[in-house]
């Protein structure tokens, strides 16, 4: 987890290869705030409680299963979420003068949602309770990403209706001819 978070901060350095402008400084500050929040969410309480539960678990099968579930299966989506967020942050910093393209935008918001959902699963597996605030935040992030995706597709369907129709009819003609 430390490596993934550290690599996220390296992404800021990659993104900030040019002169530091006010907008770049603001973008870096927002990115740092996001990464620091993710760090806090992970290391504040739940991880400490999970570690204590693992140490106190019955040695052998129970302890192995808990460790496997928590630190392999559940950590993988947490790390992937952080990697996606870092990609979104880096692309945001690299292209401050442009609108954020679809993939980096989804990576940024979706990565955060994936991280939070995995963290909720980690807490459920180790503590036996659900953080409803984190679950709702993840669902809101996914809702925003979904709304953006539907908006994009709707726009493209309407804006490029004629071109889409031509492509479909050419495909049908090619199939009939071949």
RAPE-V213188 format. One line per field, one symbol per residue. ss: DSSP state (@ for helix, = for strand, . for the rest). psi: psi as a letter, one per 40 degrees, with the letter a starting at -180 (. if undefined). A space follows every 10 residues. Layout:
BEGIN
ss = ???
psi = ???
END
This chain:
BEGIN
ss = .@@@@@@@@@ @@@@@..... .@@@@@@@@@ @@@@@@@@@@ @@@..@@@@@ @@@@@@.... @@@@@@@@@@ @@@@@@@@@@ @@@@@@@@@@ @@@@...... .@@@@@@@@@ @@@@@@@@@@ @@@@@@@... .@@@@@@@@@ @@@@@@@@@@ @@@@@@@@@. @@@@@@@@@@ @@@@@@@.
psi = dddddddddd dddddfeaih iddddddddd dddddddddd ddecdddddd dddddeihib dddddddddd ecdddddddd dddddddddd ddddfdeiih iddddddddd dddddddddd dddddddeih gddddddddd dddddddddd dddddddddf dddddddddd ddddddd.
END
